[in-house]
Amino acid sequence: MFNLKQYNFKNYNISLVIMVVILSSIGTFLVRLAQQEGENLFKKQVIGVIGGLLVAFIVSLIDYHFISEFYILLYIVNLILLVLVRLVGVEFNNSRRWLDLKVTTIQPSEFSKIFMIIFLAKMYTILREKMDRFYVLVLTGILMGIPTFLILIQTNLSTSLVMLFIFVIMIFAAGLSYKIILPILVIGIPLVGGLFWYVQQDFQVILTNYQQKRVIAFLNPELEASTDTIYQQGNSVEVIGSGQLTGKLLTEGIDSIQGGTYVPISESDFIFSILGEAFGFIGACVIIFLLALIVFQCLKTAKHASDRLGMLIATGIAAMFMFQVFVNIGVTTMILPNTGIPLPFVSYGLSSLMSSMIAIGLVLNINLQRKRKGGNT
Protein backbone atom coordinates (compact mmCIF):
# COMPACT_ATOMS: atom_id res chain seq x y z
CA MET A 1 0.00 0.00 0.00
CA PHE A 2 2.60 2.57 1.15
CA ASN A 3 5.70 0.70 -0.10
CA LEU A 4 7.63 3.85 -0.93
CA LYS A 5 10.74 1.92 -2.03
CA GLN A 6 9.02 0.99 -5.28
CA TYR A 7 8.58 4.66 -6.25
CA ASN A 8 11.02 6.76 -8.22
CA PHE A 9 10.46 10.17 -6.62
CA LYS A 10 12.40 11.81 -9.43
CA ASN A 11 9.23 11.17 -11.43
CA TYR A 12 6.98 13.02 -8.99
CA ASN A 13 5.19 15.39 -11.35
CA ILE A 14 5.75 18.70 -9.58
CA SER A 15 4.69 20.69 -12.64
CA LEU A 16 1.25 19.01 -12.54
CA VAL A 17 0.90 19.87 -8.85
CA ILE A 18 1.87 23.50 -9.52
CA MET A 19 -0.75 23.79 -12.28
CA VAL A 20 -3.43 22.37 -9.97
CA VAL A 21 -2.41 24.79 -7.19
CA ILE A 22 -2.53 27.77 -9.58
CA LEU A 23 -5.95 26.81 -10.95
CA SER A 24 -7.36 26.10 -7.48
CA SER A 25 -6.05 29.43 -6.16
CA ILE A 26 -7.56 31.36 -9.07
CA GLY A 27 -10.80 29.43 -8.65
CA THR A 28 -10.93 30.30 -4.95
CA PHE A 29 -10.43 33.97 -5.77
CA LEU A 30 -13.22 33.83 -8.37
CA VAL A 31 -15.54 32.16 -5.84
CA ARG A 32 -14.87 35.09 -3.51
CA LEU A 33 -15.83 37.50 -6.29
CA ALA A 34 -18.99 35.53 -7.08
CA GLN A 35 -20.32 34.94 -3.58
CA GLN A 36 -23.24 37.07 -2.44
CA GLU A 37 -23.62 38.92 0.83
CA GLY A 38 -24.16 36.54 3.72
CA GLU A 39 -22.64 33.54 1.93
CA ASN A 40 -19.53 31.78 3.21
CA LEU A 41 -18.44 30.05 0.02
CA PHE A 42 -14.91 31.48 -0.02
CA LYS A 43 -13.94 30.03 3.36
CA LYS A 44 -15.37 26.62 2.45
CA GLN A 45 -13.48 26.63 -0.84
CA VAL A 46 -10.19 27.50 0.88
CA ILE A 47 -10.67 24.59 3.28
CA GLY A 48 -11.64 22.37 0.35
CA VAL A 49 -8.52 23.27 -1.65
CA ILE A 50 -6.19 22.67 1.30
CA GLY A 51 -7.92 19.40 2.17
CA GLY A 52 -8.02 18.36 -1.48
CA LEU A 53 -4.30 18.93 -1.99
CA LEU A 54 -3.62 16.84 1.13
CA VAL A 55 -5.85 14.07 -0.23
CA ALA A 56 -4.10 14.23 -3.62
CA PHE A 57 -0.72 13.86 -1.89
CA ILE A 58 -1.88 10.88 0.18
CA VAL A 59 -3.46 9.15 -2.83
CA SER A 60 -0.28 9.74 -4.84
CA LEU A 61 1.59 7.52 -2.34
CA ILE A 62 -0.96 4.66 -2.42
CA ASP A 63 -0.18 2.07 -5.09
CA TYR A 64 -2.89 2.22 -7.74
CA HIS A 65 -2.57 -1.56 -8.11
CA PHE A 66 -3.59 -1.91 -4.46
CA ILE A 67 -6.58 0.43 -4.95
CA SER A 68 -7.65 -1.44 -8.08
CA GLU A 69 -7.77 -4.75 -6.20
CA PHE A 70 -10.96 -3.42 -4.57
CA TYR A 71 -12.64 -2.69 -7.90
CA ILE A 72 -15.70 -4.83 -7.12
CA LEU A 73 -16.09 -3.25 -3.67
CA LEU A 74 -15.76 0.23 -5.20
CA TYR A 75 -18.47 -0.63 -7.71
CA ILE A 76 -20.84 -1.86 -4.98
CA VAL A 77 -20.16 1.20 -2.78
CA ASN A 78 -20.81 3.39 -5.82
CA LEU A 79 -24.22 1.79 -6.41
CA ILE A 80 -25.15 1.99 -2.72
CA LEU A 81 -24.37 5.72 -2.60
CA LEU A 82 -26.35 6.41 -5.78
CA VAL A 83 -29.34 4.42 -4.51
CA LEU A 84 -29.20 6.30 -1.19
CA VAL A 85 -29.35 9.57 -3.14
CA ARG A 86 -32.50 8.30 -4.81
CA LEU A 87 -34.05 7.27 -1.48
CA VAL A 88 -32.96 9.93 1.03
CA GLY A 89 -31.06 12.50 -1.03
CA VAL A 90 -31.32 16.26 -0.66
CA GLU A 91 -33.30 17.99 -3.40
CA PHE A 92 -32.33 21.37 -4.83
CA ASN A 93 -33.61 23.07 -8.01
CA ASN A 94 -35.70 20.02 -8.95
CA SER A 95 -32.65 17.74 -8.76
CA ARG A 96 -31.84 15.17 -6.09
CA ARG A 97 -28.06 14.73 -6.20
CA TRP A 98 -26.75 15.19 -2.67
CA LEU A 99 -26.47 13.24 0.57
CA ASP A 100 -26.67 15.18 3.83
CA LEU A 101 -23.95 14.03 6.22
CA LYS A 102 -24.96 16.69 8.78
CA VAL A 103 -21.42 18.11 8.84
CA THR A 104 -21.49 18.64 5.10
CA THR A 105 -23.24 17.40 1.96
CA ILE A 106 -21.62 15.25 -0.70
CA GLN A 107 -22.52 14.58 -4.32
CA PRO A 108 -21.86 10.86 -4.94
CA SER A 109 -22.08 11.24 -8.73
CA GLU A 110 -18.80 13.20 -8.64
CA PHE A 111 -17.00 10.27 -6.97
CA SER A 112 -18.81 7.80 -9.23
CA LYS A 113 -16.63 8.96 -12.12
CA ILE A 114 -13.46 7.96 -10.25
CA PHE A 115 -14.93 4.67 -9.04
CA MET A 116 -15.94 3.71 -12.58
CA ILE A 117 -12.59 4.70 -14.11
CA ILE A 118 -10.82 2.35 -11.70
CA PHE A 119 -13.46 -0.36 -12.23
CA LEU A 120 -13.30 -0.21 -16.04
CA ALA A 121 -9.49 -0.07 -16.05
CA LYS A 122 -9.34 -3.24 -13.97
CA MET A 123 -12.00 -4.98 -16.08
CA TYR A 124 -10.24 -4.15 -19.34
CA THR A 125 -6.95 -5.33 -17.86
CA ILE A 126 -8.49 -8.67 -16.91
CA LEU A 127 -10.19 -8.98 -20.32
CA ARG A 128 -7.29 -7.71 -22.40
CA GLU A 129 -7.09 -10.90 -24.50
CA LYS A 130 -10.82 -10.81 -25.26
CA MET A 131 -11.26 -7.26 -26.53
CA ASP A 132 -12.27 -8.64 -29.94
CA ARG A 133 -15.35 -10.25 -28.39
CA PHE A 134 -18.67 -8.45 -28.63
CA TYR A 135 -19.75 -9.64 -25.17
CA VAL A 136 -17.00 -7.51 -23.57
CA LEU A 137 -18.69 -4.38 -24.96
CA VAL A 138 -22.11 -5.61 -23.81
CA LEU A 139 -20.93 -6.68 -20.33
CA THR A 140 -18.98 -3.52 -19.51
CA GLY A 141 -21.66 -1.40 -21.18
CA ILE A 142 -24.32 -2.82 -18.85
CA LEU A 143 -22.09 -2.46 -15.78
CA MET A 144 -21.39 1.15 -16.72
CA GLY A 145 -25.01 1.76 -17.68
CA ILE A 146 -26.41 0.94 -14.22
CA PRO A 147 -24.69 3.78 -12.27
CA THR A 148 -25.07 6.08 -15.29
CA PHE A 149 -28.83 5.52 -15.25
CA LEU A 150 -28.99 6.15 -11.49
CA ILE A 151 -27.19 9.45 -12.08
CA LEU A 152 -29.44 10.36 -15.02
CA ILE A 153 -32.65 10.02 -12.96
CA GLN A 154 -31.34 12.36 -10.23
CA THR A 155 -31.72 14.37 -12.70
CA ASN A 156 -28.10 14.85 -13.74
CA LEU A 157 -27.75 14.67 -17.50
CA SER A 158 -24.34 16.35 -17.61
CA THR A 159 -22.57 13.84 -15.34
CA SER A 160 -24.29 11.00 -17.21
CA LEU A 161 -22.72 12.31 -20.41
CA VAL A 162 -19.32 12.48 -18.69
CA MET A 163 -19.72 8.81 -17.71
CA LEU A 164 -20.65 7.89 -21.27
CA PHE A 165 -17.65 9.75 -22.69
CA ILE A 166 -15.29 8.07 -20.20
CA PHE A 167 -16.68 4.66 -21.20
CA VAL A 168 -16.23 5.31 -24.94
CA ILE A 169 -12.66 6.61 -24.60
CA MET A 170 -11.56 3.87 -22.20
CA ILE A 171 -12.94 0.96 -24.23
CA PHE A 172 -11.30 2.42 -27.33
CA ALA A 173 -7.97 2.81 -25.48
CA ALA A 174 -8.34 -0.76 -24.18
CA GLY A 175 -8.24 -1.99 -27.77
CA LEU A 176 -11.81 -2.75 -28.75
CA SER A 177 -11.66 -4.49 -32.12
CA TYR A 178 -12.37 -2.38 -35.21
CA LYS A 179 -14.68 -5.10 -36.47
CA ILE A 180 -16.91 -4.11 -33.54
CA ILE A 181 -16.27 -0.34 -33.71
CA LEU A 182 -17.14 0.11 -37.41
CA PRO A 183 -20.63 -1.47 -37.27
CA ILE A 184 -21.34 0.56 -34.13
CA LEU A 185 -20.42 3.79 -35.96
CA VAL A 186 -22.51 2.85 -39.00
CA ILE A 187 -25.54 2.20 -36.78
CA GLY A 188 -24.78 4.69 -34.02
CA ILE A 189 -24.34 7.93 -35.98
CA PRO A 190 -27.81 7.84 -37.60
CA LEU A 191 -29.24 6.64 -34.27
CA VAL A 192 -27.79 9.64 -32.42
CA GLY A 193 -29.22 11.97 -35.08
CA GLY A 194 -32.62 10.35 -34.72
CA LEU A 195 -32.39 10.53 -30.95
CA PHE A 196 -31.58 14.24 -31.10
CA TRP A 197 -34.70 14.78 -33.23
CA TYR A 198 -36.80 12.62 -30.90
CA VAL A 199 -35.94 14.49 -27.67
CA GLN A 200 -37.31 17.69 -29.23
CA GLN A 201 -40.76 16.20 -29.78
CA ASP A 202 -43.71 16.64 -27.41
CA PHE A 203 -44.14 12.88 -27.04
CA GLN A 204 -40.55 12.14 -26.02
CA VAL A 205 -40.03 10.41 -22.65
CA ILE A 206 -36.24 10.50 -22.24
CA LEU A 207 -35.69 14.05 -20.96
CA THR A 208 -37.62 15.94 -18.31
CA ASN A 209 -39.61 18.97 -19.47
CA TYR A 210 -36.92 21.21 -17.99
CA GLN A 211 -34.11 19.45 -19.87
CA GLN A 212 -36.09 19.45 -23.11
CA LYS A 213 -36.71 23.19 -22.82
CA ARG A 214 -32.97 23.75 -22.49
CA VAL A 215 -32.30 21.87 -25.73
CA ILE A 216 -35.08 23.73 -27.60
CA ALA A 217 -33.90 27.07 -26.19
CA PHE A 218 -30.38 26.35 -27.43
CA LEU A 219 -31.65 25.55 -30.92
CA ASN A 220 -34.03 28.53 -31.01
CA PRO A 221 -32.48 31.28 -28.85
CA GLU A 222 -34.38 34.02 -30.66
CA LEU A 223 -37.70 32.42 -29.65
CA GLU A 224 -36.71 31.63 -26.09
CA ALA A 225 -34.66 34.74 -25.25
CA SER A 226 -36.98 35.87 -22.49
CA THR A 227 -37.28 32.50 -20.76
CA ASP A 228 -35.25 31.21 -17.82
CA THR A 229 -33.81 28.38 -19.94
CA ILE A 230 -31.71 30.78 -22.04
CA TYR A 231 -31.49 33.74 -19.63
CA GLN A 232 -28.45 32.49 -17.75
CA GLN A 233 -26.46 31.65 -20.88
CA GLY A 234 -27.33 34.96 -22.54
CA ASN A 235 -26.16 36.89 -19.50
CA SER A 236 -23.04 34.72 -19.30
CA VAL A 237 -21.98 35.64 -22.83
CA GLU A 238 -22.61 39.31 -22.09
CA VAL A 239 -20.58 39.16 -18.87
CA ILE A 240 -17.66 37.39 -20.56
CA GLY A 241 -17.66 39.97 -23.34
CA SER A 242 -17.65 42.82 -20.84
CA GLY A 243 -14.18 41.74 -19.71
CA GLN A 244 -12.81 42.56 -23.18
CA LEU A 245 -9.08 41.94 -23.62
CA THR A 246 -7.58 42.32 -20.14
CA GLY A 247 -10.61 42.17 -17.81
CA LYS A 248 -12.33 44.58 -15.46
CA LEU A 249 -10.15 43.69 -12.48
CA LEU A 250 -7.20 45.68 -13.82
CA THR A 251 -9.14 48.53 -15.41
CA GLU A 252 -12.14 49.09 -13.11
CA GLY A 253 -11.29 47.36 -9.85
CA ILE A 254 -12.79 44.51 -7.85
CA ASP A 255 -16.08 46.29 -7.12
CA SER A 256 -16.95 46.28 -10.82
CA ILE A 257 -17.22 42.48 -10.97
CA GLN A 258 -20.87 41.36 -11.22
CA GLY A 259 -21.81 45.02 -10.93
CA GLY A 260 -23.82 45.11 -14.14
CA THR A 261 -25.31 41.99 -15.70
CA TYR A 262 -25.82 39.25 -13.14
CA VAL A 263 -25.31 35.51 -13.74
CA PRO A 264 -27.10 33.32 -11.15
CA ILE A 265 -25.11 30.49 -9.54
CA SER A 266 -21.96 31.88 -11.15
CA GLU A 267 -19.70 30.39 -8.47
CA SER A 268 -20.15 26.84 -9.77
CA ASP A 269 -21.29 25.91 -13.28
CA PHE A 270 -20.90 29.46 -14.65
CA ILE A 271 -17.58 30.37 -12.99
CA PHE A 272 -16.06 30.90 -16.45
CA SER A 273 -18.28 33.97 -16.91
CA ILE A 274 -16.72 35.56 -13.81
CA LEU A 275 -13.30 34.55 -15.09
CA GLY A 276 -13.90 36.28 -18.42
CA GLU A 277 -15.26 39.38 -16.73
CA ALA A 278 -12.41 39.66 -14.23
CA PHE A 279 -9.42 38.66 -16.37
CA GLY A 280 -10.66 39.22 -19.92
CA PHE A 281 -9.78 37.28 -23.05
CA ILE A 282 -6.12 36.93 -22.12
CA GLY A 283 -6.88 35.56 -18.65
CA ALA A 284 -9.47 33.13 -20.02
CA CYS A 285 -6.94 31.85 -22.57
CA VAL A 286 -4.37 31.31 -19.80
CA ILE A 287 -6.84 29.24 -17.77
CA ILE A 288 -7.84 27.18 -20.82
CA PHE A 289 -4.15 26.62 -21.55
CA LEU A 290 -3.50 25.40 -17.99
CA LEU A 291 -6.49 23.04 -18.13
CA ALA A 292 -5.29 21.73 -21.51
CA LEU A 293 -1.84 21.15 -20.00
CA ILE A 294 -3.37 19.07 -17.20
CA VAL A 295 -5.17 16.89 -19.77
CA PHE A 296 -1.89 16.62 -21.69
CA GLN A 297 -0.02 15.59 -18.53
CA CYS A 298 -2.62 12.87 -17.89
CA LEU A 299 -2.23 11.56 -21.44
CA LYS A 300 1.56 11.73 -21.15
CA THR A 301 1.35 9.71 -17.94
CA ALA A 302 -0.87 7.18 -19.73
CA LYS A 303 1.67 6.86 -22.54
CA HIS A 304 4.57 6.20 -20.17
CA ALA A 305 2.68 4.09 -17.60
CA SER A 306 4.44 0.91 -16.58
CA ASP A 307 1.42 -1.28 -17.35
CA ARG A 308 -1.98 -1.46 -18.99
CA LEU A 309 -3.85 -0.73 -15.75
CA GLY A 310 -2.04 2.56 -15.20
CA MET A 311 -2.46 3.53 -18.84
CA LEU A 312 -6.22 3.01 -18.70
CA ILE A 313 -6.72 4.86 -15.40
CA ALA A 314 -4.75 7.89 -16.62
CA THR A 315 -6.62 7.82 -19.95
CA GLY A 316 -9.99 7.73 -18.18
CA ILE A 317 -8.99 10.69 -16.00
CA ALA A 318 -7.83 12.65 -19.05
CA ALA A 319 -11.18 11.93 -20.72
CA MET A 320 -13.06 13.10 -17.62
CA PHE A 321 -11.19 16.41 -17.40
CA MET A 322 -11.32 17.04 -21.16
CA PHE A 323 -15.07 16.53 -21.43
CA GLN A 324 -15.85 18.65 -18.37
CA VAL A 325 -13.70 21.54 -19.58
CA PHE A 326 -15.21 21.45 -23.08
CA VAL A 327 -18.82 21.28 -21.86
CA ASN A 328 -18.46 23.86 -19.08
CA ILE A 329 -16.88 26.47 -21.35
CA GLY A 330 -19.20 25.49 -24.20
CA VAL A 331 -22.26 26.13 -22.03
CA THR A 332 -21.05 29.45 -20.62
CA THR A 333 -20.22 30.71 -24.13
CA MET A 334 -23.54 29.41 -25.54
CA ILE A 335 -21.88 26.92 -27.88
CA LEU A 336 -23.71 24.04 -26.18
CA PRO A 337 -27.15 23.63 -24.52
CA ASN A 338 -27.34 24.66 -20.88
CA THR A 339 -26.36 21.72 -18.67
CA GLY A 340 -24.70 22.15 -15.31
CA ILE A 341 -21.16 20.83 -15.05
CA PRO A 342 -18.27 22.20 -12.95
CA LEU A 343 -15.00 23.50 -14.36
CA PRO A 344 -12.26 21.29 -12.80
CA PHE A 345 -10.36 22.94 -9.91
CA VAL A 346 -12.00 26.32 -10.62
CA SER A 347 -15.71 25.94 -9.84
CA TYR A 348 -17.11 25.99 -6.33
CA GLY A 349 -18.18 22.56 -5.08
CA LEU A 350 -16.34 20.42 -2.54
CA SER A 351 -17.38 17.05 -4.04
CA SER A 352 -16.21 18.07 -7.51
CA LEU A 353 -12.98 19.49 -6.11
CA MET A 354 -12.26 16.40 -4.02
CA SER A 355 -13.01 14.08 -6.94
CA SER A 356 -10.61 16.03 -9.16
CA MET A 357 -7.91 15.97 -6.48
CA ILE A 358 -8.24 12.19 -6.07
CA ALA A 359 -7.88 11.86 -9.83
CA ILE A 360 -4.69 13.94 -9.76
CA GLY A 361 -3.36 11.78 -6.90
CA LEU A 362 -3.88 8.66 -9.04
CA VAL A 363 -2.08 10.24 -12.00
CA LEU A 364 0.83 11.22 -9.75
CA ASN A 365 1.07 7.67 -8.41
CA ILE A 366 1.04 6.15 -11.90
CA ASN A 367 3.84 8.52 -12.89
CA LEU A 368 5.86 7.54 -9.82
CA GLN A 369 5.88 3.95 -11.06
CA ARG A 370 6.51 4.64 -14.75
CA LYS A 371 9.86 2.77 -14.69
CA ARG A 372 8.77 0.00 -12.36
CA LYS A 373 9.19 -3.47 -13.83
CA GLY A 374 6.57 -6.18 -13.60
CA GLY A 375 2.88 -5.76 -12.74
CA ASN A 376 -0.03 -6.32 -15.09
CA THR A 377 1.50 -5.68 -18.49
C-alpha positions in Angstrom: 0.0 0.0 0.0 2.6 2.6 1.2 5.7 0.7 -0.1 7.6 3.8 -0.9 10.7 1.9 -2.0 9.0 1.0 -5.3 8.6 4.7 -6.2 11.0 6.8 -8.2 10.5 10.2 -6.6 12.4 11.8 -9.4 9.2 11.2 -11.4 7.0 13.0 -9.0 5.2 15.4 -11.3 5.7 18.7 -9.6 4.7 20.7 -12.6 1.3 19.0 -12.5 0.9 19.9 -8.8 1.9 23.5 -9.5 -0.8 23.8 -12.3 -3.4 22.4 -10.0 -2.4 24.8 -7.2 -2.5 27.8 -9.6 -6.0 26.8 -11.0 -7.4 26.1 -7.5 -6.1 29.4 -6.2 -7.6 31.4 -9.1 -10.8 29.4 -8.7 -10.9 30.3 -5.0 -10.4 34.0 -5.8 -13.2 33.8 -8.4 -15.5 32.2 -5.8 -14.9 35.1 -3.5 -15.8 37.5 -6.3 -19.0 35.5 -7.1 -20.3 34.9 -3.6 -23.2 37.1 -2.4 -23.6 38.9 0.8 -24.2 36.5 3.7 -22.6 33.5 1.9 -19.5 31.8 3.2 -18.4 30.1 0.0 -14.9 31.5 0.0 -13.9 30.0 3.4 -15.4 26.6 2.4 -13.5 26.6 -0.8 -10.2 27.5 0.9 -10.7 24.6 3.3 -11.6 22.4 0.3 -8.5 23.3 -1.6 -6.2 22.7 1.3 -7.9 19.4 2.2 -8.0 18.4 -1.5 -4.3 18.9 -2.0 -3.6 16.8 1.1 -5.9 14.1 -0.2 -4.1 14.2 -3.6 -0.7 13.9 -1.9 -1.9 10.9 0.2 -3.5 9.1 -2.8 -0.3 9.7 -4.8 1.6 7.5 -2.3 -1.0 4.7 -2.4 -0.2 2.1 -5.1 -2.9 2.2 -7.7 -2.6 -1.6 -8.1 -3.6 -1.9 -4.5 -6.6 0.4 -4.9 -7.7 -1.4 -8.1 -7.8 -4.8 -6.2 -11.0 -3.4 -4.6 -12.6 -2.7 -7.9 -15.7 -4.8 -7.1 -16.1 -3.2 -3.7 -15.8 0.2 -5.2 -18.5 -0.6 -7.7 -20.8 -1.9 -5.0 -20.2 1.2 -2.8 -20.8 3.4 -5.8 -24.2 1.8 -6.4 -25.2 2.0 -2.7 -24.4 5.7 -2.6 -26.3 6.4 -5.8 -29.3 4.4 -4.5 -29.2 6.3 -1.2 -29.4 9.6 -3.1 -32.5 8.3 -4.8 -34.0 7.3 -1.5 -33.0 9.9 1.0 -31.1 12.5 -1.0 -31.3 16.3 -0.7 -33.3 18.0 -3.4 -32.3 21.4 -4.8 -33.6 23.1 -8.0 -35.7 20.0 -9.0 -32.7 17.7 -8.8 -31.8 15.2 -6.1 -28.1 14.7 -6.2 -26.7 15.2 -2.7 -26.5 13.2 0.6 -26.7 15.2 3.8 -24.0 14.0 6.2 -25.0 16.7 8.8 -21.4 18.1 8.8 -21.5 18.6 5.1 -23.2 17.4 2.0 -21.6 15.2 -0.7 -22.5 14.6 -4.3 -21.9 10.9 -4.9 -22.1 11.2 -8.7 -18.8 13.2 -8.6 -17.0 10.3 -7.0 -18.8 7.8 -9.2 -16.6 9.0 -12.1 -13.5 8.0 -10.3 -14.9 4.7 -9.0 -15.9 3.7 -12.6 -12.6 4.7 -14.1 -10.8 2.3 -11.7 -13.5 -0.4 -12.2 -13.3 -0.2 -16.0 -9.5 -0.1 -16.1 -9.3 -3.2 -14.0 -12.0 -5.0 -16.1 -10.2 -4.2 -19.3 -6.9 -5.3 -17.9 -8.5 -8.7 -16.9 -10.2 -9.0 -20.3 -7.3 -7.7 -22.4 -7.1 -10.9 -24.5 -10.8 -10.8 -25.3 -11.3 -7.3 -26.5 -12.3 -8.6 -29.9 -15.3 -10.3 -28.4 -18.7 -8.5 -28.6 -19.7 -9.6 -25.2 -17.0 -7.5 -23.6 -18.7 -4.4 -25.0 -22.1 -5.6 -23.8 -20.9 -6.7 -20.3 -19.0 -3.5 -19.5 -21.7 -1.4 -21.2 -24.3 -2.8 -18.9 -22.1 -2.5 -15.8 -21.4 1.2 -16.7 -25.0 1.8 -17.7 -26.4 0.9 -14.2 -24.7 3.8 -12.3 -25.1 6.1 -15.3 -28.8 5.5 -15.3 -29.0 6.1 -11.5 -27.2 9.5 -12.1 -29.4 10.4 -15.0 -32.6 10.0 -13.0 -31.3 12.4 -10.2 -31.7 14.4 -12.7 -28.1 14.9 -13.7 -27.8 14.7 -17.5 -24.3 16.3 -17.6 -22.6 13.8 -15.3 -24.3 11.0 -17.2 -22.7 12.3 -20.4 -19.3 12.5 -18.7 -19.7 8.8 -17.7 -20.7 7.9 -21.3 -17.7 9.8 -22.7 -15.3 8.1 -20.2 -16.7 4.7 -21.2 -16.2 5.3 -24.9 -12.7 6.6 -24.6 -11.6 3.9 -22.2 -12.9 1.0 -24.2 -11.3 2.4 -27.3 -8.0 2.8 -25.5 -8.3 -0.8 -24.2 -8.2 -2.0 -27.8 -11.8 -2.8 -28.8 -11.7 -4.5 -32.1 -12.4 -2.4 -35.2 -14.7 -5.1 -36.5 -16.9 -4.1 -33.5 -16.3 -0.3 -33.7 -17.1 0.1 -37.4 -20.6 -1.5 -37.3 -21.3 0.6 -34.1 -20.4 3.8 -36.0 -22.5 2.8 -39.0 -25.5 2.2 -36.8 -24.8 4.7 -34.0 -24.3 7.9 -36.0 -27.8 7.8 -37.6 -29.2 6.6 -34.3 -27.8 9.6 -32.4 -29.2 12.0 -35.1 -32.6 10.4 -34.7 -32.4 10.5 -30.9 -31.6 14.2 -31.1 -34.7 14.8 -33.2 -36.8 12.6 -30.9 -35.9 14.5 -27.7 -37.3 17.7 -29.2 -40.8 16.2 -29.8 -43.7 16.6 -27.4 -44.1 12.9 -27.0 -40.5 12.1 -26.0 -40.0 10.4 -22.7 -36.2 10.5 -22.2 -35.7 14.0 -21.0 -37.6 15.9 -18.3 -39.6 19.0 -19.5 -36.9 21.2 -18.0 -34.1 19.5 -19.9 -36.1 19.4 -23.1 -36.7 23.2 -22.8 -33.0 23.7 -22.5 -32.3 21.9 -25.7 -35.1 23.7 -27.6 -33.9 27.1 -26.2 -30.4 26.3 -27.4 -31.7 25.5 -30.9 -34.0 28.5 -31.0 -32.5 31.3 -28.9 -34.4 34.0 -30.7 -37.7 32.4 -29.7 -36.7 31.6 -26.1 -34.7 34.7 -25.3 -37.0 35.9 -22.5 -37.3 32.5 -20.8 -35.2 31.2 -17.8 -33.8 28.4 -19.9 -31.7 30.8 -22.0 -31.5 33.7 -19.6 -28.4 32.5 -17.8 -26.5 31.7 -20.9 -27.3 35.0 -22.5 -26.2 36.9 -19.5 -23.0 34.7 -19.3 -22.0 35.6 -22.8 -22.6 39.3 -22.1 -20.6 39.2 -18.9 -17.7 37.4 -20.6 -17.7 40.0 -23.3 -17.6 42.8 -20.8 -14.2 41.7 -19.7 -12.8 42.6 -23.2 -9.1 41.9 -23.6 -7.6 42.3 -20.1 -10.6 42.2 -17.8 -12.3 44.6 -15.5 -10.2 43.7 -12.5 -7.2 45.7 -13.8 -9.1 48.5 -15.4 -12.1 49.1 -13.1 -11.3 47.4 -9.9 -12.8 44.5 -7.9 -16.1 46.3 -7.1 -16.9 46.3 -10.8 -17.2 42.5 -11.0 -20.9 41.4 -11.2 -21.8 45.0 -10.9 -23.8 45.1 -14.1 -25.3 42.0 -15.7 -25.8 39.3 -13.1 -25.3 35.5 -13.7 -27.1 33.3 -11.2 -25.1 30.5 -9.5 -22.0 31.9 -11.2 -19.7 30.4 -8.5 -20.1 26.8 -9.8 -21.3 25.9 -13.3 -20.9 29.5 -14.6 -17.6 30.4 -13.0 -16.1 30.9 -16.5 -18.3 34.0 -16.9 -16.7 35.6 -13.8 -13.3 34.5 -15.1 -13.9 36.3 -18.4 -15.3 39.4 -16.7 -12.4 39.7 -14.2 -9.4 38.7 -16.4 -10.7 39.2 -19.9 -9.8 37.3 -23.1 -6.1 36.9 -22.1 -6.9 35.6 -18.7 -9.5 33.1 -20.0 -6.9 31.8 -22.6 -4.4 31.3 -19.8 -6.8 29.2 -17.8 -7.8 27.2 -20.8 -4.1 26.6 -21.6 -3.5 25.4 -18.0 -6.5 23.0 -18.1 -5.3 21.7 -21.5 -1.8 21.1 -20.0 -3.4 19.1 -17.2 -5.2 16.9 -19.8 -1.9 16.6 -21.7 0.0 15.6 -18.5 -2.6 12.9 -17.9 -2.2 11.6 -21.4 1.6 11.7 -21.1 1.4 9.7 -17.9 -0.9 7.2 -19.7 1.7 6.9 -22.5 4.6 6.2 -20.2 2.7 4.1 -17.6 4.4 0.9 -16.6 1.4 -1.3 -17.4 -2.0 -1.5 -19.0 -3.9 -0.7 -15.8 -2.0 2.6 -15.2 -2.5 3.5 -18.8 -6.2 3.0 -18.7 -6.7 4.9 -15.4 -4.7 7.9 -16.6 -6.6 7.8 -20.0 -10.0 7.7 -18.2 -9.0 10.7 -16.0 -7.8 12.7 -19.1 -11.2 11.9 -20.7 -13.1 13.1 -17.6 -11.2 16.4 -17.4 -11.3 17.0 -21.2 -15.1 16.5 -21.4 -15.8 18.6 -18.4 -13.7 21.5 -19.6 -15.2 21.5 -23.1 -18.8 21.3 -21.9 -18.5 23.9 -19.1 -16.9 26.5 -21.3 -19.2 25.5 -24.2 -22.3 26.1 -22.0 -21.1 29.5 -20.6 -20.2 30.7 -24.1 -23.5 29.4 -25.5 -21.9 26.9 -27.9 -23.7 24.0 -26.2 -27.1 23.6 -24.5 -27.3 24.7 -20.9 -26.4 21.7 -18.7 -24.7 22.2 -15.3 -21.2 20.8 -15.0 -18.3 22.2 -12.9 -15.0 23.5 -14.4 -12.3 21.3 -12.8 -10.4 22.9 -9.9 -12.0 26.3 -10.6 -15.7 25.9 -9.8 -17.1 26.0 -6.3 -18.2 22.6 -5.1 -16.3 20.4 -2.5 -17.4 17.1 -4.0 -16.2 18.1 -7.5 -13.0 19.5 -6.1 -12.3 16.4 -4.0 -13.0 14.1 -6.9 -10.6 16.0 -9.2 -7.9 16.0 -6.5 -8.2 12.2 -6.1 -7.9 11.9 -9.8 -4.7 13.9 -9.8 -3.4 11.8 -6.9 -3.9 8.7 -9.0 -2.1 10.2 -12.0 0.8 11.2 -9.8 1.1 7.7 -8.4 1.0 6.1 -11.9 3.8 8.5 -12.9 5.9 7.5 -9.8 5.9 3.9 -11.1 6.5 4.6 -14.7 9.9 2.8 -14.7 8.8 0.0 -12.4 9.2 -3.5 -13.8 6.6 -6.2 -13.6 2.9 -5.8 -12.7 0.0 -6.3 -15.1 1.5 -5.7 -18.5 
